[in-house]
Amino acid sequence: MKIEVFDDDAAVARRAAAVIAENARHAVAERGKFLMAVSGGKTPWIMLRDLADEEVPWEHVHVFQIDERIAPAGDPDRNLTHLRESLLSHAPLRPEHIHAMPVESADFAASAADYFKTLENLAGNPPVLDLAHLGMGPDGHTASLIPGDPVLNVSDRDLAVTGVYQGRRRMTMTYPLLNRSRFILWLITGAEKALAVQLLLKGDPSIPSGRIRCSSMLLLADKAAAGTA
């Protein structure tokens, strides 16, 4: 995994936007579309706003959710709420090209199956994402792959639903789908994550993030997270 270190989260976000735009142009030139999956978090929302200033073939961009809290539509806990605010208010992305995880149904298994069909229709079978953006918590979780949750052991499905974590159950992409991505872009900021970053860089499977395997990965971190502040 390559790593680039920046002074602060704003600089991390700007660099991430440039990396995404470059990948988007390449994917559209090669395959006619760009399929990106996005995690939640403060820095990613800045990244997506910055993306509006980049040269992006927006007509051919599709955005999926890496994970989502199971909560009502419009709930401030929902990643979708911030995803739409960050992109649709700043960039000419077609609203129907943001593919929301269907977390409002009580039938979680059916909802996950529906989202898989959406992925399959655009990304093939098995689905392959052009770029997956991942963050990481201080406990080493990424997406909603949470320490101790049975979701960590899901190997036969690309989507699953977790137990309760920080007050919410979540729908999440699982290791099989994430590890098939053509490129994984990590954004990690904050001193509280410095220890987990070192484990991630070693590919340490003791944390969920350390079990992500992809031949092309880039970590963008601020100095605090990289332990160089």
Phi and psi restraints in degrees (value plus and minus 20) as a CYANA .aco file:
   2 LYS   PHI    -105.5   -65.5
   2 LYS   PSI     131.0   171.0
   3 ILE   PHI    -153.2  -113.2
   3 ILE   PSI     118.6   158.6
   4 GLU   PHI    -146.4  -106.4
   4 GLU   PSI     115.1   155.1
   5 VAL   PHI    -136.4   -96.4
   5 VAL   PSI     116.4   156.4
   6 PHE   PHI    -148.5  -108.5
   6 PHE   PSI     146.6   186.6
   7 ASP   PHI     -86.3   -46.3
   7 ASP   PSI     -59.3   -19.3
   8 ASP   PHI    -172.4  -132.4
   8 ASP   PSI     157.0   197.0
   9 ASP   PHI     -87.9   -47.9
   9 ASP   PSI     -48.8    -8.8
  10 ALA   PHI     -84.7   -44.7
  10 ALA   PSI     -61.4   -21.4
  11 ALA   PHI     -88.7   -48.7
  11 ALA   PSI     -57.5   -17.5
  12 VAL   PHI     -80.0   -40.0
  12 VAL   PSI     -65.3   -25.3
  13 ALA   PHI     -83.9   -43.9
  13 ALA   PSI     -61.9   -21.9
  14 ARG   PHI     -82.1   -42.1
  14 ARG   PSI     -64.5   -24.5
  15 ARG   PHI     -85.0   -45.0
  15 ARG   PSI     -59.7   -19.7
  16 ALA   PHI     -81.8   -41.8
  16 ALA   PSI     -61.5   -21.5
  17 ALA   PHI     -80.8   -40.8
  17 ALA   PSI     -61.7   -21.7
  18 ALA   PHI     -84.8   -44.8
  18 ALA   PSI     -59.9   -19.9
  19 VAL   PHI     -84.8   -44.8
  19 VAL   PSI     -63.8   -23.8
  20 ILE   PHI     -82.7   -42.7
  20 ILE   PSI     -65.2   -25.2
  21 ALA   PHI     -80.2   -40.2
  21 ALA   PSI     -61.4   -21.4
  22 GLU   PHI     -82.9   -42.9
  22 GLU   PSI     -64.7   -24.7
  23 ASN   PHI     -84.0   -44.0
  23 ASN   PSI     -57.5   -17.5
  24 ALA   PHI     -84.3   -44.3
  24 ALA   PSI     -65.7   -25.7
  25 ARG   PHI     -82.0   -42.0
  25 ARG   PSI     -61.5   -21.5
  26 HIS   PHI     -86.0   -46.0
  26 HIS   PSI     -65.6   -25.6
  27 ALA   PHI     -83.1   -43.1
  27 ALA   PSI     -63.0   -23.0
  28 VAL   PHI     -86.4   -46.4
  28 VAL   PSI     -59.7   -19.7
  29 ALA   PHI     -84.4   -44.4
  29 ALA   PSI     -56.6   -16.6
  30 GLU   PHI    -105.4   -65.4
  30 GLU   PSI     -60.9   -20.9
  31 ARG   PHI    -147.9  -107.9
  31 ARG   PSI     -21.5    18.5
  32 GLY   PHI      65.0   105.0
  32 GLY   PSI     -22.0    18.0
  33 LYS   PHI    -179.6  -139.6
  33 LYS   PSI     142.7   182.7
  34 PHE   PHI    -148.0  -108.0
  34 PHE   PSI      99.0   139.0
  35 LEU   PHI    -130.6   -90.6
  35 LEU   PSI      89.2   129.2
  36 MET   PHI    -138.3   -98.3
  36 MET   PSI     120.8   160.8
  37 ALA   PHI    -138.8   -98.8
  37 ALA   PSI     117.0   157.0
  38 VAL   PHI    -144.1  -104.1
  38 VAL   PSI     117.3   157.3
  39 SER   PHI    -111.4   -71.4
  39 SER   PSI     152.8   192.8
  40 GLY   PHI    -109.6   -69.6
  40 GLY   PSI     158.4   198.4
  41 GLY   PHI     108.4   148.4
  41 GLY   PSI     137.6   177.6
  42 LYS   PHI     -81.6   -41.6
  42 LYS   PSI     -70.2   -30.2
  43 THR   PHI     -83.4   -43.4
  43 THR   PSI     -60.5   -20.5
  44 PRO   PHI     -79.6   -39.6
  44 PRO   PSI     -55.2   -15.2
  45 TRP   PHI     -86.1   -46.1
  45 TRP   PSI     -57.2   -17.2
  46 ILE   PHI     -83.9   -43.9
  46 ILE   PSI     -63.4   -23.4
  47 MET   PHI     -75.7   -35.7
  47 MET   PSI     -65.1   -25.1
  48 LEU   PHI     -89.6   -49.6
  48 LEU   PSI     -54.3   -14.3
  49 ARG   PHI     -87.0   -47.0
  49 ARG   PSI     -59.7   -19.7
  50 ASP   PHI     -85.2   -45.2
  50 ASP   PSI     -48.3    -8.3
  51 LEU   PHI     -81.7   -41.7
  51 LEU   PSI     -46.5    -6.5
  52 ALA   PHI     -83.9   -43.9
  52 ALA   PSI     -41.4    -1.4
  53 ASP   PHI    -110.1   -70.1
  53 ASP   PSI     -22.5    17.5
  54 GLU   PHI    -117.5   -77.5
  54 GLU   PSI     143.1   183.1
  55 GLU   PHI    -102.6   -62.6
  55 GLU   PSI      83.4   123.4
  56 VAL   PHI    -149.1  -109.1
  56 VAL   PSI     113.6   153.6
  57 PRO   PHI     -98.3   -58.3
  57 PRO   PSI      51.9    91.9
  58 TRP   PHI     -75.4   -35.4
  58 TRP   PSI     -54.4   -14.4
  59 GLU   PHI     -78.1   -38.1
  59 GLU   PSI     -44.4    -4.4
  60 HIS   PHI    -130.4   -90.4
  60 HIS   PSI      -6.9    33.1
  61 VAL   PHI    -116.8   -76.8
  61 VAL   PSI     113.6   153.6
  62 HIS   PHI    -143.6  -103.6
  62 HIS   PSI     115.8   155.8
  63 VAL   PHI    -139.2   -99.2
  63 VAL   PSI     104.2   144.2
  64 PHE   PHI    -128.6   -88.6
  64 PHE   PSI     145.4   185.4
  65 GLN   PHI    -118.9   -78.9
  65 GLN   PSI     111.0   151.0
  66 ILE   PHI     -86.8   -46.8
  66 ILE   PSI     -63.5   -23.5
  67 ASP   PHI    -176.5  -136.5
  67 ASP   PSI     145.6   185.6
  68 GLU   PHI    -176.1  -136.1
  68 GLU   PSI     121.3   161.3
  69 ARG   PHI     -93.6   -53.6
  69 ARG   PSI     122.2   162.2
  70 ILE   PHI    -101.5   -61.5
  70 ILE   PSI      84.0   124.0
  71 ALA   PHI    -177.2  -137.2
  71 ALA   PSI     141.5   181.5
  72 PRO   PHI     -83.5   -43.5
  72 PRO   PSI     140.8   180.8
  73 ALA   PHI     -78.6   -38.6
  73 ALA   PSI     116.6   156.6
  74 GLY   PHI      61.4   101.4
  74 GLY   PSI     -25.3    14.7
  75 ASP   PHI     -81.8   -41.8
  75 ASP   PSI     115.3   155.3
  76 PRO   PHI     -82.7   -42.7
  76 PRO   PSI     -37.0     3.0
  77 ASP   PHI     -94.1   -54.1
  77 ASP   PSI     -38.5     1.5
  78 ARG   PHI     -93.6   -53.6
  78 ARG   PSI     110.4   150.4
  79 ASN   PHI     -81.2   -41.2
  79 ASN   PSI     -54.7   -14.7
  80 LEU   PHI     -78.2   -38.2
  80 LEU   PSI     -59.2   -19.2
  81 THR   PHI     -76.4   -36.4
  81 THR   PSI     -67.1   -27.1
  82 HIS   PHI     -96.1   -56.1
  82 HIS   PSI     -52.7   -12.7
  83 LEU   PHI     -82.0   -42.0
  83 LEU   PSI     -67.1   -27.1
  84 ARG   PHI     -85.6   -45.6
  84 ARG   PSI     -61.5   -21.5
  85 GLU   PHI     -82.0   -42.0
  85 GLU   PSI     -61.7   -21.7
  86 SER   PHI     -91.0   -51.0
  86 SER   PSI     -57.6   -17.6
  87 LEU   PHI    -113.8   -73.8
  87 LEU   PSI     -73.6   -33.6
  88 LEU   PHI     -89.2   -49.2
  88 LEU   PSI     -44.7    -4.7
  89 SER   PHI    -102.3   -62.3
  89 SER   PSI     -30.7     9.3
  90 HIS   PHI    -146.6  -106.6
  90 HIS   PSI     -46.8    -6.8
  91 ALA   PHI    -144.2  -104.2
  91 ALA   PSI     131.6   171.6
  92 PRO   PHI    -101.5   -61.5
  92 PRO   PSI      23.9    63.9
  93 LEU   PHI     -98.7   -58.7
  93 LEU   PSI     116.0   156.0
  94 ARG   PHI     -86.8   -46.8
  94 ARG   PSI     108.2   148.2
  95 PRO   PHI     -73.8   -33.8
  95 PRO   PSI     -56.3   -16.3
  96 GLU   PHI     -93.5   -53.5
  96 GLU   PSI     -26.0    14.0
  97 HIS   PHI    -110.6   -70.6
  97 HIS   PSI     -19.1    20.9
  98 ILE   PHI    -115.1   -75.1
  98 ILE   PSI      94.5   134.5
  99 HIS   PHI    -120.2   -80.2
  99 HIS   PSI      83.0   123.0
 100 ALA   PHI     -99.8   -59.8
 100 ALA   PSI     118.3   158.3
 101 MET   PHI     -86.0   -46.0
 101 MET   PSI     111.3   151.3
 102 PRO   PHI    -102.7   -62.7
 102 PRO   PSI      59.6    99.6
 103 VAL   PHI    -119.6   -79.6
 103 VAL   PSI     -12.0    28.0
 104 GLU   PHI    -112.6   -72.6
 104 GLU   PSI     -26.2    13.8
 105 SER   PHI    -106.9   -66.9
 105 SER   PSI     128.8   168.8
 106 ALA   PHI     -97.2   -57.2
 106 ALA   PSI     -37.7     2.3
 107 ASP   PHI    -113.3   -73.3
 107 ASP   PSI      68.1   108.1
 108 PHE   PHI     -84.0   -44.0
 108 PHE   PSI     -58.6   -18.6
 109 ALA   PHI     -83.3   -43.3
 109 ALA   PSI     -63.3   -23.3
 110 ALA   PHI     -86.6   -46.6
 110 ALA   PSI     -57.7   -17.7
 111 SER   PHI     -84.7   -44.7
 111 SER   PSI     -63.3   -23.3
 112 ALA   PHI     -83.0   -43.0
 112 ALA   PSI     -59.1   -19.1
 113 ALA   PHI     -85.0   -45.0
 113 ALA   PSI     -58.0   -18.0
 114 ASP   PHI     -84.0   -44.0
 114 ASP   PSI     -61.6   -21.6
 115 TYR   PHI     -88.9   -48.9
 115 TYR   PSI     -55.4   -15.4
 116 PHE   PHI     -81.1   -41.1
 116 PHE   PSI     -59.6   -19.6
 117 LYS   PHI     -82.0   -42.0
 117 LYS   PSI     -59.1   -19.1
 118 THR   PHI     -82.6   -42.6
 118 THR   PSI     -65.3   -25.3
 119 LEU   PHI     -81.2   -41.2
 119 LEU   PSI     -65.9   -25.9
 120 GLU   PHI     -80.2   -40.2
 120 GLU   PSI     -61.2   -21.2
 121 ASN   PHI     -82.7   -42.7
 121 ASN   PSI     -52.5   -12.5
 122 LEU   PHI    -122.1   -82.1
 122 LEU   PSI     -51.7   -11.7
 123 ALA   PHI    -133.2   -93.2
 123 ALA   PSI     -15.6    24.4
 124 GLY   PHI      67.9   107.9
 124 GLY   PSI     159.3   199.3
 125 ASN   PHI    -150.6  -110.6
 125 ASN   PSI      92.1   132.1
 126 PRO   PHI     -93.7   -53.7
 126 PRO   PSI     130.5   170.5
 127 PRO   PHI     -83.2   -43.2
 127 PRO   PSI     120.3   160.3
 128 VAL   PHI    -147.4  -107.4
 128 VAL   PSI      99.9   139.9
 129 LEU   PHI    -104.4   -64.4
 129 LEU   PSI     124.4   164.4
 130 ASP   PHI     -93.2   -53.2
 130 ASP   PSI     -58.8   -18.8
 131 LEU   PHI    -168.4  -128.4
 131 LEU   PSI     112.3   152.3
 132 ALA   PHI    -137.1   -97.1
 132 ALA   PSI     103.3   143.3
 133 HIS   PHI    -113.4   -73.4
 133 HIS   PSI     108.6   148.6
 134 LEU   PHI    -146.9  -106.9
 134 LEU   PSI     125.1   165.1
 135 GLY   PHI    -133.7   -93.7
 135 GLY   PSI    -190.6  -150.6
 136 MET   PHI    -173.7  -133.7
 136 MET   PSI     118.6   158.6
 137 GLY   PHI    -109.1   -69.1
 137 GLY   PSI     147.1   187.1
 138 PRO   PHI     -78.1   -38.1
 138 PRO   PSI     -45.6    -5.6
 139 ASP   PHI    -105.0   -65.0
 139 ASP   PSI     -16.2    23.8
 140 GLY   PHI      66.3   106.3
 140 GLY   PSI     -15.6    24.4
 141 HIS   PHI     -96.0   -56.0
 141 HIS   PSI     131.0   171.0
 142 THR   PHI    -157.7  -117.7
 142 THR   PSI     136.4   176.4
 143 ALA   PHI      30.2    70.2
 143 ALA   PSI    -155.3  -115.3
 144 SER   PHI    -135.7   -95.7
 144 SER   PSI      21.3    61.3
 145 LEU   PHI    -109.9   -69.9
 145 LEU   PSI      76.2   116.2
 146 ILE   PHI    -124.1   -84.1
 146 ILE   PSI     117.5   157.5
 147 PRO   PHI     -72.5   -32.5
 147 PRO   PSI     110.0   150.0
 148 GLY   PHI      63.7   103.7
 148 GLY   PSI     -28.2    11.8
 149 ASP   PHI    -103.9   -63.9
 149 ASP   PSI     121.2   161.2
 150 PRO   PHI     -77.5   -37.5
 150 PRO   PSI     -39.4     0.6
 151 VAL   PHI     -79.7   -39.7
 151 VAL   PSI     -44.5    -4.5
 152 LEU   PHI     -83.6   -43.6
 152 LEU   PSI     -43.6    -3.6
 153 ASN   PHI    -119.4   -79.4
 153 ASN   PSI     -14.5    25.5
 154 VAL   PHI     -93.4   -53.4
 154 VAL   PSI      98.0   138.0
 155 SER   PHI    -144.0  -104.0
 155 SER   PSI     -25.6    14.4
 156 ASP   PHI    -130.8   -90.8
 156 ASP   PSI     -14.5    25.5
 157 ARG   PHI    -160.3  -120.3
 157 ARG   PSI     129.1   169.1
 158 ASP   PHI    -108.0   -68.0
 158 ASP   PSI     -33.8     6.2
 159 LEU   PHI    -157.5  -117.5
 159 LEU   PSI     126.3   166.3
 160 ALA   PHI    -174.5  -134.5
 160 ALA   PSI     148.2   188.2
 161 VAL   PHI    -136.4   -96.4
 161 VAL   PSI     114.7   154.7
 162 THR   PHI    -106.7   -66.7
 162 THR   PSI     154.5   194.5
 163 GLY   PHI     -97.6   -57.6
 163 GLY   PSI    -191.3  -151.3
 164 VAL   PHI     -94.4   -54.4
 164 VAL   PSI     110.1   150.1
 165 TYR   PHI    -158.6  -118.6
 165 TYR   PSI     101.4   141.4
 166 GLN   PHI      30.9    70.9
 166 GLN   PSI      22.8    62.8
 167 GLY   PHI      67.9   107.9
 167 GLY   PSI     -24.5    15.5
 168 ARG   PHI    -157.2  -117.2
 168 ARG   PSI     124.1   164.1
 169 ARG   PHI    -100.6   -60.6
 169 ARG   PSI     140.6   180.6
 170 ARG   PHI    -161.6  -121.6
 170 ARG   PSI     129.5   169.5
 171 MET   PHI    -115.8   -75.8
 171 MET   PSI     118.9   158.9
 172 THR   PHI    -165.2  -125.2
 172 THR   PSI     128.5   168.5
 173 MET   PHI     -89.1   -49.1
 173 MET   PSI     125.6   165.6
 174 THR   PHI    -123.9   -83.9
 174 THR   PSI     155.9   195.9
 175 TYR   PHI     -75.4   -35.4
 175 TYR   PSI     -63.6   -23.6
 176 PRO   PHI     -75.6   -35.6
 176 PRO   PSI     -64.3   -24.3
 177 LEU   PHI     -91.3   -51.3
 177 LEU   PSI     -66.9   -26.9
 178 LEU   PHI     -81.7   -41.7
 178 LEU   PSI     -60.3   -20.3
 179 ASN   PHI     -93.5   -53.5
 179 ASN   PSI     -33.2     6.8
 180 ARG   PHI    -104.7   -64.7
 180 ARG   PSI     -27.2    12.8
 181 SER   PHI     -78.1   -38.1
 181 SER   PSI     125.3   165.3
 182 ARG   PHI     -90.4   -50.4
 182 ARG   PSI     -50.1   -10.1
 183 PHE   PHI    -171.9  -131.9
 183 PHE   PSI     118.0   158.0
 184 ILE   PHI    -140.0  -100.0
 184 ILE   PSI     106.4   146.4
 185 LEU   PHI    -130.8   -90.8
 185 LEU   PSI      93.3   133.3
 186 TRP   PHI    -113.6   -73.6
 186 TRP   PSI     114.5   154.5
 187 LEU   PHI    -142.0  -102.0
 187 LEU   PSI      97.9   137.9
 188 ILE   PHI    -157.7  -117.7
 188 ILE   PSI     104.2   144.2
 189 THR   PHI    -154.4  -114.4
 189 THR   PSI     131.7   171.7
 190 GLY   PHI      88.7   128.7
 190 GLY   PSI     114.3   154.3
 191 ALA   PHI     -84.0   -44.0
 191 ALA   PSI     -46.4    -6.4
 192 GLU   PHI     -87.4   -47.4
 192 GLU   PSI     -31.0     9.0
 193 LYS   PHI    -125.1   -85.1
 193 LYS   PSI     -16.6    23.4
 194 ALA   PHI     -80.1   -40.1
 194 ALA   PSI     -62.8   -22.8
 195 LEU   PHI     -85.4   -45.4
 195 LEU   PSI     -64.2   -24.2
 196 ALA   PHI     -84.7   -44.7
 196 ALA   PSI     -53.0   -13.0
 197 VAL   PHI     -81.2   -41.2
 197 VAL   PSI     -61.7   -21.7
 198 GLN   PHI     -84.2   -44.2
 198 GLN   PSI     -57.7   -17.7
 199 LEU   PHI     -88.0   -48.0
 199 LEU   PSI     -60.0   -20.0
 200 LEU   PHI     -80.2   -40.2
 200 LEU   PSI     -65.2   -25.2
 201 LEU   PHI     -83.3   -43.3
 201 LEU   PSI     -46.9    -6.9
 202 LYS   PHI    -105.6   -65.6
 202 LYS   PSI     -26.6    13.4
 203 GLY   PHI      46.2    86.2
 203 GLY   PSI      15.4    55.4
 204 ASP   PHI     -93.5   -53.5
 204 ASP   PSI      95.6   135.6
 205 PRO   PHI     -93.6   -53.6
 205 PRO   PSI     -20.3    19.7
 206 SER   PHI     -91.2   -51.2
 206 SER   PSI     -36.2     3.8
 207 ILE   PHI    -135.3   -95.3
 207 ILE   PSI     127.5   167.5
 208 PRO   PHI     -75.4   -35.4
 208 PRO   PSI     -58.9   -18.9
 209 SER   PHI     -81.7   -41.7
 209 SER   PSI     -51.5   -11.5
 210 GLY   PHI     -90.7   -50.7
 210 GLY   PSI     -27.9    12.1
 211 ARG   PHI    -117.5   -77.5
 211 ARG   PSI     -16.7    23.3
 212 ILE   PHI     -97.0   -57.0
 212 ILE   PSI     108.2   148.2
 213 ARG   PHI    -148.2  -108.2
 213 ARG   PSI      99.8   139.8
 214 CYS   PHI    -173.5  -133.5
 214 CYS   PSI     122.3   162.3
 215 SER   PHI     -92.8   -52.8
 215 SER   PSI     -37.7     2.3
 216 SER   PHI    -150.7  -110.7
 216 SER   PSI      82.6   122.6
 217 MET   PHI    -154.9  -114.9
 217 MET   PSI     120.7   160.7
 218 LEU   PHI    -149.4  -109.4
 218 LEU   PSI     109.2   149.2
 219 LEU   PHI    -125.2   -85.2
 219 LEU   PSI     102.2   142.2
 220 LEU   PHI    -127.3   -87.3
 220 LEU   PSI     101.7   141.7
 221 ALA   PHI    -155.0  -115.0
 221 ALA   PSI     133.4   173.4
 222 ASP   PHI    -105.3   -65.3
 222 ASP   PSI     150.0   190.0
 223 LYS   PHI     -81.2   -41.2
 223 LYS   PSI     -53.9   -13.9
 224 ALA   PHI     -84.3   -44.3
 224 ALA   PSI     -67.5   -27.5
 225 ALA   PHI     -88.2   -48.2
 225 ALA   PSI     -53.8   -13.8
 226 ALA   PHI     -97.1   -57.1
 226 ALA   PSI     -29.0    11.0
 227 GLY   PHI      56.1    96.1
 227 GLY   PSI       3.8    43.8
 228 THR   PHI    -134.9   -94.9
 228 THR   PSI     -12.2    27.8
